[in-house]
Amino acid sequence: MTDQQAVEARPLTGAGSPASQEVSWWATHQFITALVNQANTTLPWAGTPAWRALDDGDPRKLLALALAGEHHVLRIEIGQEAIEDAGQQISAAEDWSVVAQQVQRRREIDSLRRTA
């Protein structure tokens, strides 16, 4: 047999724990702002007739699209913050260890009733 290198069988994505899905609007904003300032030109809003009229090879077309994507990142970040806040409110609403004990006790009682 020939020597074979150990190769990870699973892909880097889609297997095991996913990489963080947390987004940062501020980091995105800083990056896009620097690009727009570097371009030193006006950009049409993505999807508008002026944007559609740009040649597909014009870098302003892609930059305008990236700038519009910043809005999407902001929406995702706001949604993630809302989910986090809801989770904290749910966590604080009850003593969940007591609730778990009550549920377990009810299951035990139900089990005893079934066997009796």
PyMOL commands that set and color helices and strands:
alter all, ss='L'
color gray80, all
select helices_A, chain A and resi 25-39+49-53+59-93+96-115
alter helices_A, ss='H'
color red, helices_A
deselect
rebuild
show_as cartoon
